[in-house]
Structures are given as C-alpha cells and as structure tokens.
Amino acid sequence: MGEARRERVLDAIVASKRAEIEALKLELAKESPAAPGARREGVAERLARPSGAPLRLLTEIKRKSPSAGALSTAMGVDDRARAYARAGASAISVLCDGPFFGGSYEDVTRVRAALESEGLSTPILAKEFILDPVQLRRASAAGADLALLIVRIVSPEQLGSLVTAARDAGLEPLVEVATEAELRIALATEARLIGVNARDLDTLRMDPARAASLVAAIPEGRVALHLSGLKTPDDVRAVARGRADGALLGEILMRQDDPTALLAELVAAA
Ligand SMILES: O=P(O)(O)OC[C@@H](O)[C@@H](O)c1c[nH]c2ccccc12
C-alpha cells in the first residue's frame, strides 16, 4: 500500500459511513423503537481484572482489514464465535464495517444466536466507525452488548453524546484512543472502558511503546484495554505484566483456519 493511500484510509472509511448512516436512518424509521435492552449490565465488570487475575482476552472476528488484507474465512462466524467463547474469551469483537473489513451487523446477530444456542453469555462488541446514534441503535438491535467509539473520528462534544446514546441504546461504550490528547478527551467522558489502539488509524503504523505508556496512564477506576498488534504469546505476557485489564486479539487469531489451539496457548500466557 502506498504512503498516500495509507494516509487516507481512515478518511475513506469515514466517508463511506455517511451514506450508510442515511440508509440506516430510513431503515430504522420504519421499525418501532425496540425497548432498550439491559445487556450492558455487568459487562464492564466482566472485563475488569481483579489484582492477581489473568489478563482478560477479547477476540475478534473480521474477514479482512486494510492493514492485513484477506484473513481466514475457513470457519463460519458462528463456529468461530463458539470456539472463542469455549476457549475462554472474555468478549468477542465483531467487525460491522462491510467495505473495509468484510463484516456486517448481521454477523453480530449470527454470533449472538451461535452463543445463545450453547448457553454461552460472552459479551459481544460491535466494532464500527460510529458517527451517529442510529448506528448504536442498529448495533443494539443486532444483539451487541458493547460498542466501540473512536475518539479520532468525532469531536469531543459528539463523543460525550455518543457515550450517553450508547447507554440509552443498552450498550456499554468502549472508547478508543491512540494519543495522550485523545486519552484526555476520553477521560472527560463517563466511559468506563478505555482502549488504546497501538495502530495509528491514519497511517496504519504500529507504535507498541506509545501504546504501553498510554495504557499505563489510564487511571484506576476505568477498565484499561490494549487494542491491537499482539502477535505472539510473549506479546500477551508482556501486556499481562502491565496495568491493562484486557487485550484484544484480532489478526493473530484470524490468520488461523481453526483458532482453538493458538487461543488456548494465548489464554495460558495471559
Ligand atoms: O488485528 P490486531 O492487530 O490484533 O488489532 C485489531 C485492532 O487493531 C483492530 O481491529 C481495530 C482497532 N481499532 C479499530 C477500529 C476500527 C476497526 C478495527 C479496529
């Protein structure tokens, strides 16, 4: 990928959302508003790590990504979700973005049904580029428990109202930051879950050292999550030694046609 193209990935993604949001507004206007679920109850607590406990692992489902390209689709999202939950995932992140990550809100619904059919209650994170409350209502209707809110793509005022809108939609917000300035903005909201993306979404470059110092700067009282770039059990061990409550595993698991054995190893490293 050329440098100029990389720098525009986030802009291109955000631009594609504007049309989707208009379509969602029309779609949801036809439906009577669903009673707000109470699914977010207890979700933040489940991701908090009591002292001495292992690092919580959030595992991700995506078919491709702008940085990694095509990922494994050998296992259906339903089998993969069950495999993640049985192996000890504390939450399952499901990409809702279609154009860049190959996901959909229907995937959230598939994962919800797959977990419920086995009596598994692993929380589901809707991973989308959220600019408008209508996306939160759609994610909630699809069966999500949590929604990602990315500081970089909204104003601080919008972020504050999206945190409230997420709760109103029955979702627990997880606020993603990549810099100290963004962390300050996140901490000015009521969000209980703060995640640090080691990947700069504008350039797609990884900066693990900056991510580690940002995670360390998240005050007690908020759940701190490390959101990207972990490639080996040693990487998981290194994060587990620090302040993080949990870490997200994406590409490393999505490169496996069957993630079961590797996830067991990563759980043991946590
Ligand atoms: O695949 P990795 O390196 O484990 O990282 C996942 C994470 O970076 C990625 O899925 C992500 C983090 N923040 C996002 C925001 C939108 C879409 C995707 C993301």
PDBQT file of the ligand as one rigid body, heavy atoms in Angstrom, charges set to zero:
ROOT
HETATM    1  O1  LIG A 301      -5.634  -7.307  14.350  1.00  0.00    +0.000 OA
HETATM    2  P1  LIG A 301      -4.899  -6.767  15.536  1.00  0.00    +0.000 P 
HETATM    3  O2  LIG A 301      -3.537  -6.232  15.210  1.00  0.00    +0.000 OA
HETATM    4  O3  LIG A 301      -4.935  -7.705  16.695  1.00  0.00    +0.000 OA
HETATM    5  O4  LIG A 301      -5.667  -5.464  16.022  1.00  0.00    +0.000 OA
HETATM    6  C1  LIG A 301      -7.047  -5.345  15.965  1.00  0.00    +0.000 C 
HETATM    7  C2  LIG A 301      -7.466  -3.910  16.063  1.00  0.00    +0.000 C 
HETATM    8  O5  LIG A 301      -6.391  -3.037  15.870  1.00  0.00    +0.000 OA
HETATM    9  C3  LIG A 301      -8.401  -3.536  15.004  1.00  0.00    +0.000 C 
HETATM   10  O6  LIG A 301      -9.339  -4.486  14.720  1.00  0.00    +0.000 OA
HETATM   11  C4  LIG A 301      -9.025  -2.241  15.373  1.00  0.00    +0.000 A 
HETATM   12  C5  LIG A 301      -8.724  -1.434  16.405  1.00  0.00    +0.000 A 
HETATM   13  N1  LIG A 301      -9.494  -0.343  16.363  1.00  0.00    +0.000 N 
HETATM   14  C6  LIG A 301     -10.293  -0.440  15.327  1.00  0.00    +0.000 A 
HETATM   15  C7  LIG A 301     -11.272   0.398  14.900  1.00  0.00    +0.000 A 
HETATM   16  C8  LIG A 301     -11.992   0.022  13.813  1.00  0.00    +0.000 A 
HETATM   17  C9  LIG A 301     -11.720  -1.154  13.145  1.00  0.00    +0.000 A 
HETATM   18  C10 LIG A 301     -10.730  -2.007  13.570  1.00  0.00    +0.000 A 
HETATM   19  C11 LIG A 301     -10.034  -1.641  14.669  1.00  0.00    +0.000 A 
ENDROOT
TORSDOF 0
